[in-house]
Amino acid sequence: MKTSLLTLLISIGLWAQIIVPADKYTFPKVDPLIAAISTSYVGAPNGMWAHIKIPIKNRSLRNGKDDERVHFRYFWPYAHNDSKELVYILTGFGSDVKSEKANFLARQLTLAGFHAIVLPSIFTRRFIVAASSEGVVGEFRTDAQDFLLVMKKAYDYLNKNLGLVVNKKHMIGYSYGGLTAAFVARMDKDSFFNLSKEILINPPTNLLDAADTVDKFNVDRLKLGRYLFMKVALKSAYLSYVYQRYEPNLQTYKAYISRLNLTKTQARALVGWSLTSSLPDVAQAVLDVLEHDHGDLRGIDQLSSNEINNINLTDYVHKIVLPYGRQNHRPDDTIERTGRRNSLYVLTDYFRNNSNIYVIHNKDDFLLRPGDIRYFSRNLGDRFVLFPWGGHLGNFWHEQNMYTLLAILKGEDLTSAIMSKGSL
């Protein structure tokens, strides 16, 4: 073990960031797109949990046809293993609280003694209708304020109805949920939650740059055509169904990967669709809420049904976020300013000066842009862990990744955790 740890320590970089060596990482190296798709084989949870709904806004849209309550899932540990610590989990783009990734993560946390609350993405109809103060999501400072209220309401509910009392609160955000989490953490610093650890897993640094990448993937989906894409999507869904009955491990993972057998174009199409399929519902929810709250669209042009059904992430920012901001907050706003304002790069001082925030990433994540790894390294130092591969979240369930996550939460040595062997 000492030799292995020394080998790992040699890989600590110029700014003390922890770079996991390829020869010490046991997760299989596959195409980053295939790795990202493979997360769909991680199944739904066992364990103890409850699905809870709480009212916040009570807008009464569409004559009560919307369920205008925020949904969250609460997972709890066995009494003998209770650490009296709570972890909020912020899901990826468009995901609700049924997300397999979030639920798997919550279950693993409860096995380690933590309580966990799974919260929905801001990019969902239910969040916009039930919790968004302005009805438009995509400005992360505003979204963070709304999210903090949801977090507080969820904890208050559990405290009042289930008697939950914890000594520490932590937060994990993955993918776009990591972007949201970073702004939530900055806004909450030294206030109500006083979060002990904040962990961002595979966060894109810039909403617009990530949008450009994902939208290019969706161009491949359109090139495939509806019939061929549906064949690909159904094949992936079938394999996920088949393998979700197993606990994720390297043996079943390799079997699953071997049966996917997708071309590059098919993989790009599937990833693009999975990351943005909620957008039509998001766009429609924004228009519904604005019309309900104000009687007009507050500077946004009316979108046709065709435009809504085919909206991509870049369109959403250009046609909804930007014009709404110009009309109601910043008359001279530009798309460049919008991008910078909603980038992790504006949080540089917070990253440098807050020892509780960590980033876990993969070197081959296709949502990283040139300079991002250097940025995280310079501003986080040994609070930045870089795995050699895994794509976008493809390896989040792997034991070395999970041990790293748990070590951060428990304040344990990261290098030892990364080199841990065994079954979770």
N, C-alpha and C positions, 0 to 999 in steps of 0.2 A: 504493500500500500504506500509506503514512504516513497518508493521509486516512482510510482504512478503520480503521486501528488507533486513531486519535484518536476516531473515532465510537464504537468499541467501548469505549474507555477512559472515555468520558463516561457509559457505562452501568454503571460500577462503582458499587455502591450505598453506602448510609450506612455499612455495616460493611465495606466493601471487597470484598464478594462480587461475583463476575463474572456479570453478567446479560447474556446474549446477545441483542442487539436483534433484533426480528422481521424487520426489513428486511435484516439481514446473515445470516440463517439460511436455508439453501437446502433444508432438508427440507420436503416438502409438508405443509401443515396439513390434517389430516383429523380426524374424530371420534376422541377419545382411545381409545375402545374398539376401533375399527377399527385404529388404529395398533398397539395391543397384540396383536390377533389377527394382524396382518401379520408379526410376527416369525417365525411358523411357516413362512414362505416362504424363510427363510435356510437354505441347504442344508448338508449334511454336508461334512466337510473333505476336501481333498486334502492334499498335503504328507506329512511324515514323522512317524509317531506309532505308539505301541504301547499295547495294552490289557493292563493288568497287574493281577494279583490277589494280595493278601497276607493271610495269616491274622493275626488279632489276638485275638479272644475264644475261639474254639473251643468254643462252647456245645453243639454236637451236638443241635440241636433236630430234632423230627419225624423221628427215625431217619435223620438225614443227608440228608433231602430238601432242606434249605436249603443253598445255596452260602454257607457262612459265612466268606467272605473279602471284604475290602473291595476293590472294584474302583476303579482310577483309570486315567486316560489320560495318557500322557507324550508331549509334542510337543517336537521339538528343531529348532533352526535349522541352516542350512548352515554348515559349518566356517568359511568365509571371512567369515561375518556374525555369528559367535558373540560375544555381549556378556558371556558368563559371568554372566548374571543369570537368576534363576528367578522365575516368577510362579505362585502358587497361585490357582486359579479356583474359587470356591465357587458352586455352581449355585443356581437358584431353587427354590421350594417343590416338593417331590416329584420333582425331576429327578434322573436318574441321570447317569452319565458319558458317555452317548450323546447328551446334550442338544445339539441343533443350535446353539443360541445359544452355549453354552460352547465347543463345538468350533470354531465359526467364530472366536470371540474368540481361542482358542488359536492357530489358524492365523495370524491377523493378527499376533499377538505374535511368532511364530517368524519371520515375514517381516521383522520389525523387529529380529531378532537375539536374542530372548529364548527361554529354555526355558519350558515351561508344563506344569503338572500340573492336570488337571481332576478335581475331587473331587465326590462325590455330596452331595445335600441330606441334612441330618439327618432330614428327614421322608420316609424311604424304609425299606422293610422291611429291606433289606440292611444299612443303617447301624445300625438298631436291633439286629438280631440279631448283627451282626459286630463292632460297635464301641461301642455305648452301654453305659456302665458300670452304669447303673441299669435300663436297658430302657425308660425313659420319656423321650421327647424333648419339648421345649417350655419347659424351664427353661434359658435360654441360658448361664448361668454354668457349669452342669454340662455342657451340650452343648459348650461351648467347650473345656473340659478334654479331653473325648473327641476333639474334632476336632484339637486340637494333637497328640495322640498319633498320630492317623492321618497328619497332615502329616509328623511326624517319621519314622514308619515308611516312608512313601512315599519320602522323601528318602534315608533310610538304604538302602533297597532299590536305588535308582538309583545311589547312591554305591558300594555294594558290588558290584553286578552289572554296571553299565555305566560305572563310573568317573567318574560325574558329580561335578564340583566347581565350585561357583559362588562368586562374590565378594559377591553381594547377593541377598536374597530379598524379594519383594514379594507382596502379596495383593490380589486383586480379588473382591468379592462383589456379586452383583446380586440385586435383589428381596429375598426372604426370606434368600437367601444373604448379602446385605449386612448384615442384622440379625445373623446368626451371625458374620460377619467382624468386626463391630465389637467383639463380646465376645471373640472370639479375639485380636484385636489388643490389647485392653486387658489381657487375661490374660498375653499374651506379652511385654509391654513390658519391654525390657532383659533378656530371658532367652534361651532357646535360639535362637530364630530372629532376634531383633533385626531385625524387618522394616523395610526401608528406606522403602517406600511402601505405604500401605493405602488402597484406593479402593473406596468404596461407590457402586454405581450403582443409582439408583431404589429405595433402601431404604424400606420402610414404617417409621415410627418406633415403632409400637406394635402388637404381635401381635394384641391383642383388637380394637382399632379396625379394623385391616385385615380381621380375621375378620368383623366385622359388615358391612363393605362387600361382601366377597366372598360371604357367605352370602345377602345380599339379591339378588345376581346369580343365585344358584342357585335362589331362589324363582321367578324368571322362567323358568328352565329347567323347573321342575316345572309351571308354568302352560302352557308350550308343549306339554307332553306328550311321551312317549317317541318317537312316530313323527315328529312335526315336528322335534324336536330332532335326531334321527338324520339327517334330511335335511339340516339345517344343518351338522352336524358332518361328514357325508360330503362335502358341497360344499366346505367349507373344506379338508378333507384332500386332496381331488382337486386343488384349485387349488394347494395347497402342493406337491404332487407334481409338477405341471406346471411350476411356476416354480422349483423347487429346482435344476433343471438349469442355471440361469443364475447367474452371479455377481451378487450383489445390487447394483443401481444404480438411479438414480432412474427411468430409463425402464421397466425391468421392474417396479419397485415400483408405478408408476402404472398399468401394465397389470393387475397383480395386483389392486390396490385396486378398479379399475373393474369387475372381474368378481365381486368379493365380494358387493356389493349386498345388505347385511344390514339388517334393521330394527333399531331400538334394542333391542327385547326380545330378538331373536335374538343380537345382539352381546353383550348382558349375559349371556345364558345360556351362550354359548360361552366367554366369559372366566371366568365362575364355575366352569364345569366344568374348564377347563384348569388353573386354579390349585389345585383341590382334589381332582382325580380319584384321587389316590394315598391319600386319607385312610382308606378302608376297609382297605387293606393295612397302613397305619401302625397303626391301632387294633388290628387282629388281631395284628400283630407284638408290640405292647406286651403284650397279654394272654398270648401264647405265651411270651414271655421271662420275664415275672413268674411264671407258673405253673411254668416250668422251673427258674428260679433259686431260688424260695422255696416252691413248693408251694401258693401262694395268690396273690391279686391285690393284696395289700398296701394294702388300703383302697379299692380300686376295685370297684364293683358289677359283677357279671357282666353283660355286654351280650349281647342276643339277636343272632342273625344279621341280623334286619331292622334293628336299631339300628346295627349295624356297617356294613351296606351303605348306609345312608342318613345316616351321620354327617357333620355339617358341622364347620367349624373351631371355631365357638363351642362346639358340643357336646363336641368333643375336649378343649378346655380345661376346661370345666365338669365333664365326666364322668370325665376321666382325669387331667389334670395337677393340678387342684386337690385332688381327694380323695387322690391319691397323696402330694402334698406335705403335706397335713394329717396323714396317718397316719404318715409317715416323717420329716418334717423340721420342719414349722411347724404345730402343732395349732390355732393361732388364725388361720390364713391366711384371706384373703378373695379374691374374684375381683378386687376393685379393687387389692389389693396385688400379686396375681399379674401383673396388667396393667402396673402401674408397674415392677415388678421386671424385666420383660422388655421394657422400652422403651428406646429410645436416649437418652431424657431422663435416665436414671440415669448416663450416661457424659459428662455435661456437662464436668466437670473434665478428663477425658481429651481431649475434642474441643478444649477451649481451650488446653491446655498441650502437646499433641503436634503438632508442625509437620509430621508425616509423613502425617497422615490427611486424605483428601479425600472430598468428596461431589459426585457429578454427578446432577442431577435435572431433571425436566421440570415446568414450571409447571402443566400440565394433567393430571398423574398422578392418577388417581382414588383411589390409596391414600394420598395426602397428606391430612392433616387440617388444619383451621384452625390457624394458628400455626406449622406445621412449617417453612415457608420462612423465617419470621422467626427461628425457633430456629436453623436451620442458618446463617443469615446472621450472627447475633450471635456464635455460638460458633466458627465456622470462618473467617469473613472471606473472604480471597481464596483459601481452599481449598474454597470452595463455588461450583460452576459451575451456573447455572440456564439451561436452554434454554427457549425460549418455548412449545414444544409437542413432542409425541411420545408422549403417553400414558404407559403403563407399559412401558418398555423398547422401545417401537415404533421408536425411532430409534437404538438402540444401535450398529447397524452403519454408520450414515451417516458419511461421511468426516470431517465436522467433529467429530463425537463421537469417532471413532477417533483423530484427530489430537490431540484434547484428552487422551484417555487416555494416548497414547504420550508426549505432552509432560510429563505428570505423572511418568511412570515415568523419563523421561530427565532430568528437572530443567530442562526448557526453558520458555521464555516461553509462558504459556497464551493470551494474547491473540493472539499471532502464529499459534499452532496453530489456534485457532478460525477464523481468517480464511484458513487455507491452502486452496488449490485444487489439484485434481489427482486422480489415481487412486491408491488404496492398493495 
